[in-house]
Structures are given as C-alpha cells and as structure tokens.
Amino acid sequence: MAAQDAAPGSTSASKGASSSWFARQLALWSHVMEPLRPLSAPRARATARDASWPLAPELISVSRARRLATAQVGEWRLNELADTVELLVSETVTNALCHARGPVRLNLRLCGSHLRCEVEDTNSAAPVRRTACADAEGGRGMELLDLLAEAWGISRTATGKTMWFELPVPAPERTCPPDGL
C-alpha cells in the first residue's frame, strides 16, 4: 500500500484529506498571508456603508480630506454630523501628515448606530497630549476629540497606526402617525 501512495498520479483518502486540510488552513490564514494593502490605495472597494481614500503626504491633502468626508456624510444623509466630521477629520489628518512620513488613508464607515472615521499613517508613535497656551496655534486636537467624539483611540497596525473616532448617528426623524395616534 505504501508503494501505491508514493506512486505518481495515485490518489488516496489520506492525500485527499491532506489537501483539504491545506485548503482549510489557507482559507483560515489568508488574511495573514496576503500582502498588506498599501496606504496609497483605498482600503477596499467602496460600499454603501464604507468609503476609503488615499491621501498624498502633503498638507494640501487636509482640505481634500475635509471635502471627501463632508461629501460622503452628505451622501449618507447625515448632514447633522457634517460640521463635526469636517473639524475632527481636519485635526486627525493634519496630525498624521505633520508627524508621519509617507502616505495617509482616510476611511469612513457606518457601523450600526455610529459613524467611524479612521486615519491610517506610517508612524507607530501615538500622539502626545499637550496643554495648549491660550494663544497657541495648535495642540488642541485631542481636546476636541474628547469634547466632540463619543469614543476615540489609536490602534497599532503592521504599517504604523490608525487613529479613529466615532460619532453617534442621529435617529431618523420621527413623523407623527396620521390622526395623532
């Protein structure tokens, strides 16, 4: 029987089981084995609840990020969040561009009752909270996140870090039922 298993072109139950085991392992670990999607490309194909844009590593990208984010929020009919999203995207993208060398990616995602915004960059160092003087031009980004976002944080990635914040999505306007019932 051992000679048959070793013969070229022969098939056996153990060999079939071995290849299906390999296929299962490959499927389970495919996200680890696939190359990382570079920050200079969108994270994935845009969907009805997920959008992603690469940003050039230059400060002019901050205004582009604001325009993209507010347009997407408008497309999702979340106009109540537009000003807050614009301000917080501006702060997080500016921080990424000032402190990271390389591309940056902006991601927006509707997750249930929250809008999640992520800014990915190539610097693994977390931002440092500073106390800004009254006349300082910067240093208030984390305070703004504390005040305006429901939650925010930093996640380390294989290529650097992702700074994210979440805003609650307003409930759809309730209309009165006919006849006041």
LINTALIN-V826553 format. One line per field, one symbol per residue. phi: phi as a letter, one per 30 degrees, with the letter a starting at -180 (. if undefined). Layout:
phi = ???
//
This chain:
phi = .dddddddidbbddddddddddddddddcdddddddddddbedaddbdbbbabdbddbddddddddddddddddddhcedcedddddddedddeedddccckdbbcbbbdbicbcccbbcbccddddcdbcddecddbjceddddedccdaaabbdbdclbbcbbbbddddedccddeiid
//
